[in-house]
Amino acid sequence: MTRNQSNGSAARATRRVVFVAGPGTEILDLVGPLQVFARAAETFGKQNPGPPPIYSVEVISASSQRSLVTNCGVRIAAHKTFREVRGKIDTLLVAGGTAIEQDEINADVVRWLKKIAGRIRRIGSVCTGAMLLARAGLLDGRRATTHWNWCHILIKRAPRTDVDPNPIFIRDENVYTSAGVTAGMDLALALVEEDYGSRLALQVARNLVLYLRRPGGQSQFSAALSLQLTDRKPLRELESWVLDNLNKPLTVPVLAQRVAMSPRNFARVFTKEMKTTPAKFVERLRVEAARRRLEESQNSMETIAGECGFGNINSMRNVFQRALKIAPGQYRRHFRHVKRPRKAKTK
């Protein structure tokens, strides 16, 4: 619990969060994470009445005009242009979009970004906004990510950056980069958690009806989503059966029999279609199922390990450490939403 949380409105300060958007910005890159910060301020304010708000949020235009047309045709009015920005900024996030992707952002914006970056507590990007950070040299020598479809371009534009196409977001010291679209909301939730703890971040996630709050190391593709990409109906239908039978031995012969294929042919076809082995795929499904149970259920670690097919806690711990870089117990403490008991009504 942070000092701000424990003291309510006492001694809290407003953190200024600035979003930089260019022409043709991807609207969800902007409004998704923006709404997370706005809702966090609203939620915190209701629980701790009194000024000031914990966040102020504003949109800065990366052009000479405040008015911007997003990639879906919706026109938005930024609070300021980049030339009009004054004062201290706590957090700056660059939203992705057409102008940034096509390298059409004015060089004055790049110079401005370089100049102010050193005075900002943390700076980051959503989706292809990483291209602008790279152009400003802010990703040099760092590990970063972007939308999976743009990673190869980021590698070319930022040869001094270690580009990882897998995680949904990456933190390298005070520089944050995230994958596409909705991953920006995951990043924003992580930043809220850094500032005010996991309880507020979980409350915001639940309020926005997000399916779950994903840790940054999670892959941009869930196992289930990956399976939906194949054109082979038997493989697509295999997912639901596996999810219903996670506690059973899911060997290649068992899976092959389910889709009426020989084990050898099944392993070959599955690996070719899914770009992973059946064993690794089943492991990912087990990890995703265990994560949900750790977050949402009261079940013991032993029960979850058995339900998800790990056999025992040690096996589950080893897989979690390898896949998520965190132990199951630590994951539960970090991400589980604990409901407070209702107060008895007074007569």
C-alpha positions, 0 to 999 in steps of 0.5 A: 500500500502506498502512502497515497492509499494509506492517507486517503486524500492527505498528502496526495498529488495529481500525476499529469498523464499526457497522451501524444497523438498524431494524424490517423491515430489508432483510436483505441491506442488513445482512448483505451489507456486514457480511460483507465487513468480517468477511471482510476482517478474517479474510483480513487476519488469516490473512496477518498473524497476531496481534492486533488484528483490522483491523475489529470489526463490530457491529449497532445497533438503531434501536429500544428493543429489541435484537431485530429482525425483518427484512423476510423474517421472520428475527429477529436480535439486535443487539449494542446499542440506539442508546442503549447505544452508547459509544466511538469509531466509525470507520464507521457505515452505515445499512441500509435497511428498512421502518421507515426507508422508512415514516418510522417511526424514533423522533425520538430516533434522529435526534437521536442520529445528528445528535449523533454524526455529527461524531465519525465518520470516515465515515458512509453508507447502504445502499439506503433507509438514505439516508432516515434520513441525509436526515432527520438532515440529513446529506445536505443540500448533498450528492450522494447515491443510493439504490435506483432505485425510491426515488430519487423519494421521496428527492428529496421528502424531501431537497430540498437533496440532489442525488439521482442515480439512476444510480450504485451508490454515491456518495462526497461527502467522508466521506458515502457512499450506495449503491443497493439490496441487493447494491450495499451489498457494492460500497460495503463493498469500496470502503471496505475498499480505501480502508483496506487497498488493492485487493489485499485488496478483490479477495481478499475479492470473490473469496472471496465469489464476487462476479462482479466488483467494481464501481466506484461510477460504474457504472450500477445497471443493466448493459446486459444486465440492461436488455435482459432487461426488454423483453417483445420476444423478438427484442430479448432475444435480440439481446444474446447475438449482440451480445456474440459480435460486438463486434468488428464494426460494429454499426450500426443497419442491421446490428442491424435486419437481425438482428431482421428489422426495418427500420432506422427501425422498429428504432431507434424500437422499441428506443429506446422499449423500452430508454429508450436508443439502439442506439448507446449500448446497444452502447457500454455492452456494449463497455465492460462487456466491456472492463472484464472483460477488463482485470480478468481477462485478460493481453491487451494494451490494443490487443487488448482495444480490437479485441476489444470493437469500439473500433477503437483505444486512443484510442477506448476511452480516450475512451469509458471516460473518458465512461462510467466517469470513468477511463482503461482503463490506470488501471482495469486497475491499480486493479482487476486481480487479479495472481496471485502466482507459486507458491513452489517446494516444498522437498524 
